[in-house]
Amino acid sequence: MSSVLQDFVASPYTLGTMSIASFIIARAIIYHVKKIGPIPFAPTVIKYNSYAYSIFSLFLCMGITASIWDELSSTSDPSIRSLICSSPFSEFDRQLRFIFHTSKLYEYVDIFNVLAVGGVVNAHFAIHHFTTMYFTYARVLCYPVGWKIFGVLNTMHHAIMYAYFGGSAVFSDILPWTGMLQLVAGIVGEIYVIRNVWSGGDECGSMDSLWANILALGLLSTYLVLFAGDLRARWQKEKHE
């Protein structure tokens, strides 16, 4: 994979530009839907696009899982702690991190798809999808210590979630659990690293990288609160139906 392309995608300036451009596109779609109505072919695009992203997420999950297996097999301390404190340096891991970060561009596309069918983007959806790439920039590209645990749970959740969005209703009941699991695991990992660094340890990070852990902890905690709010609203709605 071209190093020029990787440097471009991994640039914070590119990240900011993409966020601004995506916001403008989203506003343009909202204006179009209000004036003309939902885009006719959008539901079909969402269906097949969701299945494609589900399959992609499944293969990426398998790739990260294979990397975890190799790492545990080659260490004298095959434990969760060793994974939390691991810093991937191999070329395979570097490619995985770049692919994982780049795949989050779909978070913006997902917003466009929902708006195109006349859907509403609530606070959880907007905040999560507009900030995910900042999370992956900080914790997967810049300071990737222990990223694989969250990475494998996140891609597993997305494989299931987008299969559901594509029409596989069988996954409906498991989604709240996989969504909660990835966020709680990510938060616990960030707290462990921050606690280790503040207590004087250096095997899980350093003061220089602490900003990334604090940012990740803040974003994941925000996602968890908003996600829990959505689940509560969903369950209350089902209760009264």
VENMO-V155909 format. One record per helix or strand of 3 or more residues. SS is the DSSP state (a for helix, b for strand). FROM is the first residue (numbers start at 1). TO is the last residue. If there is no record, write none. Layout:
SS:FROM:TO ; SS:FROM:TO
This chain:
a:3:9 ; a:12:35 ; a:42:73 ; a:80:84 ; a:91:103 ; a:106:116 ; a:123:142 ; a:147:166 ; a:169:198 ; a:207:240
